Amino acid sequence: MRKKRKNRKRKKSKEIISTRILLLMVIAAGIVLIFAGRYAFFFATEAGHDPDEPYPVKGIDVSVYQKDINWSGLKDDDIAFAFIKATEGSSHVDENFEKNREEAGRAGIPVGAYHFMSFESDAGAQAENFISTVPKEWGSLPPVIDLELYGAYSENPPDREEVCRMLDTMLEEMEKRYHKKPIIYTNNHCYRLYIQSGYEDYDIWISDPAVPESLPDGREWTFCQYTFKGLSENIDGGRKYTDFNIFNGSKWDFRLYR
């Protein structure tokens, strides 16, 4: 009798386990189907190419200069991404970075943070300034190093070897921290001076109002800053000029890029 009872219990336990496994498999299959359907919908609606709108994904880059920003309003205006200034040099932190990052996130706008590179500060200290300021978050855009000439360097650019040595250190430290290859922001002049014939593994964010088909050496750009004088009622009530940008691809391409 005891053996029969034990066998019945074992059989019942196996049936319960089998039922639970089957239920989990059904739930898992349902989740897969939901996600597959979701991405199929996005692909169908976002992957197409419209010759009248070759760059449908538009964004902005901002700093404390833009003051008060209505991020929800920008989202309603189809702003699809934002690069927000985080740091500069080895110690400066943009005072509106945290506020802008949090409010843009709440509005559902993907954000990335950028660092303005100084030629006068230690590269390791600059990377540490950025890393200690910018949290590592799922879904964020890659970190950005802003490489451009400023002040007296506009007339007397630093040597390529020295700039590349600094840039290499910062790129390496940022990639190590965020597990994403950083984006290099620059203009055509600096691109020719420091980036051309190198850095092929890094995406380029080029500043060029002409919106070129390619970079000076024929490479593709990933982002383009096409105006410094964009205006929006959602940025300090339309009183402050803002940089507007485009992504080189479809809405579907941008979804995959993130």
Accessible surface in RSA format (square Angstrom, percent):
REM  Atomic radii and reference values for relative SASA: ProtOr
REM  Chains: A
REM  Algorithm: Lee & Richards
REM  Probe-radius: 1.40
REM  Slices: 20
REM RES _ NUM      All-atoms   Total-Side   Main-Chain    Non-polar    All polar
REM                ABS   REL    ABS   REL    ABS   REL    ABS   REL    ABS   REL
RES MET A   1   154.52  80.0 118.57  78.5  35.95  85.6  97.05  82.5  57.47  76.1
RES ARG A   2   185.36  77.8 182.42  93.0   2.94   7.0  55.33  75.6 130.03  78.8
RES LYS A   3   165.70  80.8 163.59 100.4   2.11   5.0 107.63  96.9  58.07  61.9
RES LYS A   4   129.95  63.4 128.03  78.6   1.92   4.6  74.53  67.1  55.42  59.0
RES ARG A   5   109.15  45.8 107.91  55.0   1.24   2.9  41.02  56.1  68.13  41.3
RES LYS A   6   118.38  57.8 116.96  71.8   1.41   3.4  60.97  54.9  57.40  61.1
RES ASN A   7    81.72  56.4  76.39  73.8   5.33  12.8  24.28  58.4  57.45  55.5
RES ARG A   8   140.62  59.0 134.11  68.4   6.51  15.5  72.72  99.4  67.90  41.2
RES LYS A   9   142.90  69.7 139.24  85.4   3.66   8.7  85.13  76.6  57.77  61.5
RES ARG A  10   136.25  57.2 131.97  67.3   4.28  10.2  56.13  76.7  80.12  48.6
RES LYS A  11   133.34  65.1 130.43  80.0   2.91   6.9  76.20  68.6  57.15  60.9
RES LYS A  12   135.00  65.9 133.60  82.0   1.40   3.3  77.50  69.8  57.51  61.3
RES SER A  13    55.41  46.8  52.79  70.5   2.62   6.0  24.97  53.2  30.45  42.7
RES LYS A  14   138.90  67.8 136.87  84.0   2.04   4.8  83.39  75.1  55.52  59.1
RES GLU A  15    94.23  54.1  89.23  67.5   5.00  11.9  42.54  82.3  51.69  42.2
RES ILE A  16    74.53  42.4  71.84  53.5   2.69   6.5  74.41  53.6   0.12   0.3
RES ILE A  17    95.75  54.5  95.21  70.9   0.55   1.3  95.74  68.9   0.02   0.0
RES SER A  18    66.89  56.5  59.76  79.7   7.13  16.4  33.80  72.0  33.09  46.4
RES THR A  19    88.11  62.7  84.15  85.3   3.96   9.4  63.02  84.6  25.09  37.9
RES ARG A  20   155.29  65.2 154.23  78.6   1.06   2.5  47.11  64.4 108.18  65.6
RES ILE A  21    91.72  52.2  91.43  68.1   0.30   0.7  91.69  66.0   0.03   0.1
RES LEU A  22   110.81  61.7 109.95  78.7   0.86   2.2 110.69  77.7   0.12   0.3
RES LEU A  23   103.55  57.7 100.61  72.0   2.94   7.4 103.26  72.5   0.29   0.8
RES LEU A  24   116.37  64.8 113.09  80.9   3.28   8.2 113.39  79.6   2.98   8.0
RES MET A  25   120.81  62.6 112.73  74.6   8.08  19.2 101.28  86.1  19.54  25.9
RES VAL A  26    92.02  60.6  85.60  77.5   6.43  15.5  89.44  77.7   2.58   7.0
RES ILE A  27    86.11  49.0  79.38  59.1   6.73  16.2  85.27  61.4   0.84   2.3
RES ALA A  28    52.53  48.3  48.52  74.9   4.01   9.1  52.02  73.3   0.51   1.3
RES ALA A  29    51.95  47.8  43.91  67.8   8.04  18.3  51.04  71.9   0.91   2.4
RES GLY A  30    26.86  33.1   0.00   N/A  26.86  33.1  26.00  71.3   0.87   1.9
RES ILE A  31    87.48  49.8  86.75  64.6   0.73   1.8  86.94  62.6   0.54   1.5
RES VAL A  32    97.77  64.3  94.10  85.2   3.66   8.8  97.08  84.4   0.69   1.9
RES LEU A  33   127.84  71.2 120.33  86.1   7.51  18.9 120.61  84.7   7.23  19.5
RES ILE A  34   121.60  69.2 111.71  83.2   9.88  23.8 119.00  85.7   2.60   7.1
RES PHE A  35   108.31  54.2 107.98  66.9   0.33   0.9 108.27  65.6   0.04   0.1
RES ALA A  36    55.18  50.7  40.60  62.7  14.58  33.2  50.51  71.1   4.67  12.4
RES GLY A  37    40.02  49.3   0.00   N/A  40.02  49.3  33.60  92.2   6.41  14.4
RES ARG A  38   110.42  46.4 101.09  51.5   9.33  22.2  39.87  54.5  70.56  42.8
RES TYR A  39    90.33  42.2  89.44  50.9   0.88   2.3  50.47  37.9  39.86  49.1
RES ALA A  40    61.28  56.3  48.45  74.8  12.83  29.2  56.73  79.9   4.54  12.0
RES PHE A  41   125.44  62.8 118.75  73.6   6.69  17.4 124.87  75.7   0.57   1.6
RES PHE A  42    34.17  17.1  34.17  21.2   0.00   0.0  34.17  20.7   0.00   0.0
RES PHE A  43   111.22  55.6 109.96  68.1   1.26   3.3 109.96  66.7   1.26   3.6
RES ALA A  44    81.95  75.4  45.32  69.9  36.63  83.3  53.33  75.1  28.62  75.8
RES THR A  45    82.76  58.9  47.32  48.0  35.44  84.5  50.44  67.8  32.32  48.9
RES GLU A  46    27.58  15.8  21.63  16.4   5.95  14.2   8.05  15.6  19.53  15.9
RES ALA A  47    34.89  32.1  13.92  21.5  20.97  47.7  14.26  20.1  20.62  54.6
RES GLY A  48    60.94  75.2   0.00   N/A  60.94  75.2  44.09 121.0  16.85  37.7
RES HIS A  49   139.56  76.3 107.88  75.0  31.68  81.0  75.92  78.2  63.63  74.0
RES ASP A  50    71.08  49.8  65.64  65.3   5.44  12.9  29.35  69.1  41.73  41.6
RES PRO A  51   107.23  78.2  84.53  77.1  22.70  82.5  86.91  71.8  20.32 126.3
RES ASP A  52   134.68  94.3 101.20 100.7  33.48  79.2  31.74  74.7 102.94 102.7
RES GLU A  53    77.82  44.7  74.76  56.6   3.06   7.3  22.05  42.7  55.76  45.5
RES PRO A  54    66.20  48.2  57.13  52.1   9.07  33.0  57.14  47.2   9.06  56.3
RES TYR A  55    49.84  23.3  48.05  27.3   1.79   4.7  25.24  19.0  24.59  30.3
RES PRO A  56    32.95  24.0  21.60  19.7  11.35  41.2  21.60  17.8  11.35  70.5
RES VAL A  57     2.53   1.7   1.91   1.7   0.63   1.5   2.53   2.2   0.00   0.0
RES LYS A  58    69.37  33.8  69.27  42.5   0.10   0.2  62.48  56.2   6.89   7.3
RES GLY A  59     0.00   0.0   0.00   N/A   0.00   0.0   0.00   0.0   0.00   0.0
RES ILE A  60     0.00   0.0   0.00   0.0   0.00   0.0   0.00   0.0   0.00   0.0
RES ASP A  61     9.26   6.5   8.05   8.0   1.21   2.9   0.00   0.0   9.26   9.2
RES VAL A  62     2.40   1.6   0.00   0.0   2.40   5.8   2.40   2.1   0.00   0.0
RES SER A  63    16.92  14.3  16.71  22.3   0.21   0.5   3.58   7.6  13.34  18.7
RES VAL A  64    55.44  36.5  52.95  47.9   2.49   6.0  52.95  46.0   2.49   6.7
RES TYR A  65   116.51  54.4 107.59  61.2   8.92  23.2  87.34  65.6  29.17  36.0
RES GLN A  66    12.00   6.7  12.00   8.8   0.00   0.0   0.00   0.0  12.00   9.1
RES LYS A  67   110.64  54.0 106.69  65.5   3.95   9.4  58.97  53.1  51.67  55.0
RES ASP A  68    91.82  64.3  89.40  89.0   2.43   5.7  29.75  70.0  62.07  61.9
RES ILE A  69    15.18   8.6   0.39   0.3  14.80  35.7   1.67   1.2  13.52  36.7
RES ASN A  70    79.42  54.8  69.93  67.6   9.49  22.9  27.46  66.1  51.97  50.2
RES TRP A  71     6.09   2.4   3.06   1.5   3.02   7.1   2.97   1.6   3.11   5.1
RES SER A  72    68.41  57.8  65.68  87.7   2.73   6.3  35.04  74.6  33.38  46.8
RES GLY A  73    11.28  13.9   0.00   N/A  11.28  13.9  10.19  28.0   1.09   2.4
RES LEU A  74     1.11   0.6   1.11   0.8   0.00   0.0   1.11   0.8   0.00   0.0
RES LYS A  75    89.37  43.6  82.78  50.8   6.59  15.7  46.62  42.0  42.74  45.5
RES ASP A  76   118.25  82.8  88.35  87.9  29.90  70.7  30.85  72.6  87.40  87.2
RES ASP A  77    86.81  60.8  62.70  62.4  24.12  57.0  23.17  54.5  63.65  63.5
RES ASP A  78   115.28  80.7 102.78 102.3  12.50  29.6  32.20  75.8  83.08  82.9
RES ILE A  79    10.99   6.3   9.55   7.1   1.45   3.5   9.55   6.9   1.44   3.9
RES ALA A  80    30.57  28.1  23.56  36.4   7.01  16.0  29.35  41.3   1.22   3.2
RES PHE A  81     0.00   0.0   0.00   0.0   0.00   0.0   0.00   0.0   0.00   0.0
RES ALA A  82     0.00   0.0   0.00   0.0   0.00   0.0   0.00   0.0   0.00   0.0
RES PHE A  83     0.00   0.0   0.00   0.0   0.00   0.0   0.00   0.0   0.00   0.0
RES ILE A  84     0.81   0.5   0.81   0.6   0.00   0.0   0.81   0.6   0.00   0.0
RES LYS A  85    28.48  13.9  28.48  17.5   0.00   0.0   3.65   3.3  24.82  26.4
RES ALA A  86     0.00   0.0   0.00   0.0   0.00   0.0   0.00   0.0   0.00   0.0
RES THR A  87     0.00   0.0   0.00   0.0   0.00   0.0   0.00   0.0   0.00   0.0
RES GLU A  88    58.83  33.8  57.31  43.4   1.51   3.6   6.95  13.4  51.88  42.4
RES GLY A  89     6.91   8.5   0.00   N/A   6.91   8.5   6.91  19.0   0.00   0.0
RES SER A  90    46.36  39.2  29.33  39.1  17.03  39.2   6.38  13.6  39.98  56.0
RES SER A  91    94.69  80.0  72.83  97.2  21.86  50.4  43.51  92.7  51.18  71.7
RES HIS A  92    91.83  50.2  85.63  59.5   6.19  15.8  60.94  62.8  30.88  35.9
RES VAL A  93    65.44  43.1  51.45  46.6  13.99  33.7  51.45  44.7  13.99  37.9
RES ASP A  94     4.17   2.9   1.61   1.6   2.56   6.1   0.25   0.6   3.92   3.9
RES GLU A  95   147.16  84.5 111.50  84.4  35.67  84.9  39.38  76.2 107.78  88.0
RES ASN A  96    23.08  15.9  23.08  22.3   0.00   0.0   0.00   0.0  23.08  22.3
RES PHE A  97     3.19   1.6   3.15   1.9   0.05   0.1   3.15   1.9   0.05   0.1
RES GLU A  98    76.06  43.7  74.71  56.5   1.35   3.2  54.75 105.9  21.31  17.4
RES LYS A  99    86.78  42.3  79.91  49.0   6.87  16.4  58.05  52.2  28.73  30.6
RES ASN A 100     1.83   1.3   1.83   1.8   0.00   0.0   0.00   0.0   1.83   1.8
RES ARG A 101    34.66  14.6  32.31  16.5   2.35   5.6   7.30  10.0  27.36  16.6
RES GLU A 102    77.40  44.4  69.64  52.7   7.75  18.5  20.78  40.2  56.62  46.2
RES GLU A 103    49.47  28.4  46.29  35.0   3.19   7.6  13.72  26.5  35.75  29.2
RES ALA A 104     0.00   0.0   0.00   0.0   0.00   0.0   0.00   0.0   0.00   0.0
RES GLY A 105    45.05  55.6   0.00   N/A  45.05  55.6  27.85  76.4  17.20  38.5
RES ARG A 106   178.76  75.1 138.68  70.7  40.08  95.4  78.75 107.6 100.01  60.6
RES ALA A 107    18.45  17.0   0.79   1.2  17.66  40.2   9.01  12.7   9.44  25.0
RES GLY A 108    41.92  51.7   0.00   N/A  41.92  51.7  32.06  88.0   9.86  22.1
RES ILE A 109     3.52   2.0   0.06   0.0   3.45   8.3   0.76   0.5   2.75   7.5
RES PRO A 110    17.07  12.4   7.49   6.8   9.58  34.8  16.45  13.6   0.63   3.9
RES VAL A 111    18.37  12.1  16.79  15.2   1.59   3.8  16.79  14.6   1.59   4.3
RES GLY A 112     3.14   3.9   0.00   N/A   3.14   3.9   2.66   7.3   0.48   1.1
RES ALA A 113     7.93   7.3   4.64   7.2   3.29   7.5   4.64   6.5   3.29   8.7
RES TYR A 114    22.79  10.6  22.79  13.0   0.00   0.0   6.44   4.8  16.35  20.2
RES HIS A 115     0.00   0.0   0.00   0.0   0.00   0.0   0.00   0.0   0.00   0.0
RES PHE A 116    33.35  16.7  33.35  20.7   0.00   0.0  33.35  20.2   0.00   0.0
RES MET A 117     0.41   0.2   0.00   0.0   0.41   1.0   0.00   0.0   0.41   0.5
RES SER A 118    13.42  11.3  13.39  17.9   0.03   0.1   8.59  18.3   4.83   6.8
RES PHE A 119    25.18  12.6   4.27   2.6  20.91  54.4   4.27   2.6  20.91  59.8
RES GLU A 120   126.90  72.9  87.20  66.0  39.70  94.5  39.62  76.6  87.28  71.3
RES SER A 121    26.15  22.1  16.72  22.3   9.43  21.7   7.54  16.1  18.61  26.1
RES ASP A 122   100.45  70.4  81.78  81.4  18.67  44.2  38.55  90.7  61.90  61.7
RES ALA A 123     5.58   5.1   2.81   4.3   2.77   6.3   2.81   4.0   2.77   7.3
RES GLY A 124    30.22  37.3   0.00   N/A  30.22  37.3  22.43  61.6   7.79  17.4
RES ALA A 125    41.64  38.3  31.08  48.0  10.56  24.0  38.46  54.2   3.18   8.4
RES GLN A 126     0.00   0.0   0.00   0.0   0.00   0.0   0.00   0.0   0.00   0.0
RES ALA A 127     0.77   0.7   0.77   1.2   0.00   0.0   0.77   1.1   0.00   0.0
RES GLU A 128   100.32  57.6  99.29  75.1   1.04   2.5  48.06  93.0  52.26  42.7
RES ASN A 129    13.93   9.6   7.73   7.5   6.20  14.9   6.04  14.5   7.89   7.6
RES PHE A 130     0.17   0.1   0.17   0.1   0.00   0.0   0.17   0.1   0.00   0.0
RES ILE A 131    35.41  20.2  27.91  20.8   7.51  18.1  27.91  20.1   7.51  20.4
RES SER A 132    83.55  70.6  41.08  54.8  42.47  97.8  37.97  80.9  45.58  63.8
RES THR A 133    27.86  19.8  11.85  12.0  16.02  38.2  13.58  18.2  14.29  21.6
RES VAL A 134    15.06   9.9  13.94  12.6   1.12   2.7  14.70  12.8   0.36   1.0
RES PRO A 135    50.45  36.8  36.66  33.4  13.79  50.1  45.17  37.3   5.28  32.8
RES LYS A 136    98.71  48.2  73.02  44.8  25.68  61.1  48.11  43.3  50.59  53.9
RES GLU A 137    75.13  43.1  64.16  48.5  10.97  26.1  26.53  51.3  48.60  39.7
RES TRP A 138   251.69 101.0 215.24 104.2  36.46  85.6 193.34 103.1  58.36  94.7
RES GLY A 139    18.65  23.0   0.00   N/A  18.65  23.0  11.36  31.2   7.28  16.3
RES SER A 140    28.49  24.1  23.76  31.7   4.73  10.9  16.29  34.7  12.20  17.1
RES LEU A 141     5.27   2.9   0.00   0.0   5.27  13.2   0.10   0.1   5.17  13.9
RES PRO A 142    15.92  11.6  15.92  14.5   0.00   0.0  15.92  13.1   0.00   0.0
RES PRO A 143     7.65   5.6   5.64   5.1   2.02   7.3   7.59   6.3   0.07   0.4
RES VAL A 144     0.09   0.1   0.09   0.1   0.00   0.0   0.09   0.1   0.00   0.0
RES ILE A 145     0.00   0.0   0.00   0.0   0.00   0.0   0.00   0.0   0.00   0.0
RES ASP A 146    10.50   7.4  10.40  10.4   0.10   0.2   0.57   1.3   9.92   9.9
RES LEU A 147     0.14   0.1   0.07   0.1   0.07   0.2   0.14   0.1   0.00   0.0
RES GLU A 148    45.59  26.2  45.20  34.2   0.39   0.9   1.44   2.8  44.15  36.0
RES LEU A 149    26.12  14.5   9.60   6.9  16.53  41.5   9.60   6.7  16.53  44.5
RES TYR A 150    55.80  26.0  51.24  29.2   4.56  11.9  55.59  41.8   0.20   0.2
RES GLY A 151    61.18  75.4   0.00   N/A  61.18  75.4  41.57 114.1  19.61  43.9
RES ALA A 152    81.05  74.5  62.34  96.2  18.71  42.6  72.88 102.6   8.17  21.6
RES TYR A 153    57.53  26.9  57.34  32.6   0.19   0.5  36.47  27.4  21.06  26.0
RES SER A 154    58.38  49.3  40.00  53.4  18.38  42.3  27.72  59.0  30.66  42.9
RES GLU A 155   147.94  84.9 124.22  94.0  23.72  56.5  48.63  94.1  99.31  81.1
RES ASN A 156   108.27  74.7  99.38  96.0   8.88  21.4  32.27  77.7  76.00  73.5
RES PRO A 157    52.51  38.3  33.48  30.5  19.03  69.2  33.48  27.6  19.03 118.3
RES PRO A 158    26.35  19.2  10.96  10.0  15.38  55.9  21.76  18.0   4.59  28.5
RES ASP A 159   110.11  77.1 100.84 100.4   9.27  21.9  23.29  54.8  86.81  86.6
RES ARG A 160    91.01  38.2  84.17  42.9   6.85  16.3  49.93  68.2  41.09  24.9
RES GLU A 161   147.80  84.9 136.77 103.5  11.03  26.3  56.77 109.8  91.03  74.3
RES GLU A 162    75.73  43.5  73.66  55.7   2.07   4.9  38.95  75.3  36.77  30.0
RES VAL A 163     0.37   0.2   0.37   0.3   0.00   0.0   0.37   0.3   0.00   0.0
RES CYS A 164    18.90  14.3  18.90  21.1   0.00   0.0  15.01  38.0   3.89   4.2
RES ARG A 165   133.57  56.1 127.18  64.8   6.39  15.2  69.13  94.5  64.44  39.1
RES MET A 166     7.24   3.7   7.24   4.8   0.00   0.0   4.05   3.4   3.18   4.2
RES LEU A 167     0.00   0.0   0.00   0.0   0.00   0.0   0.00   0.0   0.00   0.0
RES ASP A 168    69.66  48.8  64.97  64.7   4.69  11.1  28.06  66.0  41.60  41.5
RES THR A 169    45.78  32.6  42.15  42.7   3.63   8.7  26.36  35.4  19.42  29.4
RES MET A 170     0.00   0.0   0.00   0.0   0.00   0.0   0.00   0.0   0.00   0.0
RES LEU A 171     2.43   1.4   2.43   1.7   0.00   0.0   2.43   1.7   0.00   0.0
RES GLU A 172   106.87  61.4  99.68  75.4   7.20  17.1  34.29  66.3  72.59  59.3
RES GLU A 173    57.51  33.0  56.20  42.5   1.31   3.1   9.39  18.2  48.13  39.3
RES MET A 174     0.00   0.0   0.00   0.0   0.00   0.0   0.00   0.0   0.00   0.0
RES GLU A 175    53.44  30.7  52.15  39.5   1.29   3.1  15.14  29.3  38.30  31.3
RES LYS A 176   127.95  62.4 111.31  68.3  16.64  39.6  86.84  78.2  41.11  43.8
RES ARG A 177    98.24  41.2  89.95  45.9   8.29  19.7  24.28  33.2  73.96  44.8
RES TYR A 178    17.82   8.3  12.80   7.3   5.02  13.1  12.80   9.6   5.02   6.2
RES HIS A 179   132.91  72.6 102.66  71.4  30.25  77.4  72.60  74.8  60.31  70.2
RES LYS A 180    63.53  31.0  56.71  34.8   6.82  16.2  61.88  55.7   1.65   1.8
RES LYS A 181    88.07  43.0  74.83  45.9  13.24  31.5  55.62  50.1  32.45  34.6
RES PRO A 182     0.34   0.2   0.00   0.0   0.34   1.2   0.00   0.0   0.34   2.1
RES ILE A 183     0.29   0.2   0.29   0.2   0.00   0.0   0.29   0.2   0.00   0.0
RES ILE A 184     0.00   0.0   0.00   0.0   0.00   0.0   0.00   0.0   0.00   0.0
RES TYR A 185    20.21   9.4  20.21  11.5   0.00   0.0   7.14   5.4  13.07  16.1
RES THR A 186     0.00   0.0   0.00   0.0   0.00   0.0   0.00   0.0   0.00   0.0
RES ASN A 187    47.94  33.1  47.92  46.3   0.02   0.0  16.11  38.8  31.82  30.8
RES ASN A 188    36.99  25.5  35.98  34.8   1.02   2.4  13.07  31.5  23.92  23.1
RES HIS A 189    99.64  54.5  95.96  66.7   3.68   9.4  72.31  74.5  27.33  31.8
RES CYS A 190     0.61   0.5   0.61   0.7   0.00   0.0   0.00   0.0   0.61   0.7
RES TYR A 191     0.00   0.0   0.00   0.0   0.00   0.0   0.00   0.0   0.00   0.0
RES ARG A 192   139.16  58.4 123.14  62.8  16.02  38.1  45.61  62.3  93.55  56.7
RES LEU A 193    59.88  33.3  52.30  37.4   7.58  19.1  54.87  38.5   5.00  13.5
RES TYR A 194     1.42   0.7   1.42   0.8   0.00   0.0   1.42   1.1   0.00   0.0
RES ILE A 195     0.00   0.0   0.00   0.0   0.00   0.0   0.00   0.0   0.00   0.0
RES GLN A 196    54.15  30.3  53.50  39.1   0.64   1.5   4.06   8.6  50.08  38.0
RES SER A 197    99.58  84.1  61.48  82.0  38.10  87.8  42.65  90.8  56.93  79.7
RES GLY A 198    14.69  18.1   0.00   N/A  14.69  18.1  14.16  38.9   0.53   1.2
RES TYR A 199    31.83  14.9  18.20  10.4  13.63  35.5  22.23  16.7   9.60  11.8
RES GLU A 200   113.80  65.3  91.58  69.3  22.22  52.9  48.86  94.5  64.94  53.0
RES ASP A 201   106.44  74.6  85.25  84.9  21.19  50.1  16.93  39.9  89.50  89.3
RES TYR A 202    32.40  15.1  30.46  17.3   1.95   5.1  13.00   9.8  19.40  23.9
RES ASP A 203    53.73  37.6  49.41  49.2   4.33  10.2   4.81  11.3  48.92  48.8
RES ILE A 204     0.48   0.3   0.00   0.0   0.48   1.2   0.00   0.0   0.48   1.3
RES TRP A 205     4.31   1.7   4.31   2.1   0.00   0.0   4.31   2.3   0.00   0.0
RES ILE A 206     0.00   0.0   0.00   0.0   0.00   0.0   0.00   0.0   0.00   0.0
RES SER A 207    10.38   8.8   4.79   6.4   5.59  12.9   1.07   2.3   9.31  13.0
RES ASP A 208    16.74  11.7  15.80  15.7   0.93   2.2   1.02   2.4  15.71  15.7
RES PRO A 209    86.99  63.4  68.09  62.1  18.90  68.7  68.25  56.3  18.74 116.5
RES ALA A 210    84.20  77.4  49.94  77.1  34.26  77.9  61.90  87.2  22.31  59.1
RES VAL A 211    43.19  28.4  30.12  27.3  13.06  31.5  30.12  26.2  13.06  35.4
RES PRO A 212    29.94  21.8  20.52  18.7   9.42  34.3  29.94  24.7   0.00   0.0
RES GLU A 213   164.31  94.3 142.21 107.6  22.09  52.6  58.39 112.9 105.92  86.5
RES SER A 214    43.96  37.1  35.30  47.1   8.66  20.0  11.67  24.9  32.29  45.2
RES LEU A 215     4.65   2.6   0.01   0.0   4.63  11.7   0.21   0.1   4.44  11.9
RES PRO A 216    48.70  35.5   5.32   4.8  43.38 157.7  16.97  14.0  31.73 197.2
RES ASP A 217    58.82  41.2  22.09  22.0  36.74  86.9  25.97  61.1  32.86  32.8
RES GLY A 218    51.62  63.7   0.00   N/A  51.62  63.7  27.41  75.2  24.21  54.2
RES ARG A 219    51.09  21.5  43.42  22.1   7.68  18.3  36.93  50.5  14.17   8.6
RES GLU A 220   134.53  77.2 119.82  90.7  14.70  35.0  38.55  74.6  95.97  78.4
RES TRP A 221     3.15   1.3   0.30   0.1   2.85   6.7   0.48   0.3   2.67   4.3
RES THR A 222    21.53  15.3  19.39  19.7   2.14   5.1   9.26  12.4  12.27  18.5
RES PHE A 223     0.00   0.0   0.00   0.0   0.00   0.0   0.00   0.0   0.00   0.0
RES CYS A 224     0.00   0.0   0.00   0.0   0.00   0.0   0.00   0.0   0.00   0.0
RES GLN A 225     4.81   2.7   4.62   3.4   0.19   0.5   0.00   0.0   4.81   3.6
RES TYR A 226    61.31  28.6  55.56  31.6   5.75  15.0  41.14  30.9  20.17  24.9
RES THR A 227    36.45  25.9  33.84  34.3   2.61   6.2  20.38  27.4  16.07  24.3
RES PHE A 228   104.11  52.1  96.02  59.5   8.09  21.1  96.02  58.2   8.09  23.2
RES LYS A 229   139.82  68.2 125.47  77.0  14.36  34.2  70.31  63.3  69.52  74.0
RES GLY A 230    10.68  13.2   0.00   N/A  10.68  13.2  10.68  29.3   0.00   0.0
RES LEU A 231   102.62  57.1  72.84  52.1  29.78  74.9  72.98  51.3  29.64  79.8
RES SER A 232    16.05  13.6   7.92  10.6   8.13  18.7  14.47  30.8   1.58   2.2
RES GLU A 233   141.62  81.3 123.02  93.1  18.60  44.3  63.92 123.6  77.70  63.4
RES ASN A 234    24.60  17.0  21.45  20.7   3.14   7.6   2.02   4.9  22.58  21.8
RES ILE A 235     0.00   0.0   0.00   0.0   0.00   0.0   0.00   0.0   0.00   0.0
RES ASP A 236    14.64  10.3  11.12  11.1   3.52   8.3   2.74   6.5  11.90  11.9
RES GLY A 237    37.51  46.3   0.00   N/A  37.51  46.3  18.28  50.2  19.23  43.1
RES GLY A 238    19.32  23.8   0.00   N/A  19.32  23.8   4.15  11.4  15.17  34.0
RES ARG A 239   178.94  75.1 145.78  74.3  33.16  79.0  72.90  99.6 106.04  64.3
RES LYS A 240    44.09  21.5  43.63  26.8   0.46   1.1  10.56   9.5  33.53  35.7
RES TYR A 241   103.25  48.2  99.67  56.7   3.59   9.3  58.26  43.8  44.99  55.5
RES THR A 242     0.68   0.5   0.00   0.0   0.68   1.6   0.68   0.9   0.00   0.0
RES ASP A 243    33.08  23.2  32.97  32.8   0.11   0.3   0.73   1.7  32.35  32.3
RES PHE A 244    27.02  13.5  27.02  16.7   0.00   0.0  27.02  16.4   0.00   0.0
RES ASN A 245     0.03   0.0   0.00   0.0   0.03   0.1   0.00   0.0   0.03   0.0
RES ILE A 246     9.02   5.1   9.02   6.7   0.00   0.0   9.02   6.5   0.00   0.0
RES PHE A 247     8.77   4.4   8.77   5.4   0.00   0.0   8.77   5.3   0.00   0.0
RES ASN A 248    48.42  33.4  28.31  27.4  20.11  48.4   1.88   4.5  46.54  45.0
RES GLY A 249    16.52  20.4   0.00   N/A  16.52  20.4  15.68  43.0   0.85   1.9
RES SER A 250    16.58  14.0  12.14  16.2   4.44  10.2  12.47  26.6   4.11   5.8
RES LYS A 251   107.13  52.3 102.89  63.1   4.24  10.1  47.34  42.6  59.79  63.7
RES TRP A 252    36.18  14.5  36.18  17.5   0.00   0.0  28.34  15.1   7.84  12.7
RES ASP A 253    64.78  45.4  59.98  59.7   4.80  11.3  14.30  33.7  50.48  50.3
RES PHE A 254    11.66   5.8  11.66   7.2   0.00   0.0  11.66   7.1   0.00   0.0
RES ARG A 255    64.70  27.2  51.85  26.4  12.85  30.6  11.88  16.2  52.81  32.0
RES LEU A 256   110.47  61.5  82.49  59.0  27.98  70.3  85.83  60.3  24.64  66.3
RES TYR A 257    61.40  28.7  32.98  18.8  28.42  74.0  41.74  31.4  19.66  24.2
RES ARG A 258   112.33  47.2  74.06  37.8  38.27  91.1  22.39  30.6  89.94  54.5
END  Absolute sums over single chains surface
CHAIN  1 A    14720.0      12307.8       2412.3       8270.5       6449.6
END  Absolute sums over all chains
TOTAL         14720.0      12307.8       2412.3       8270.5       6449.6
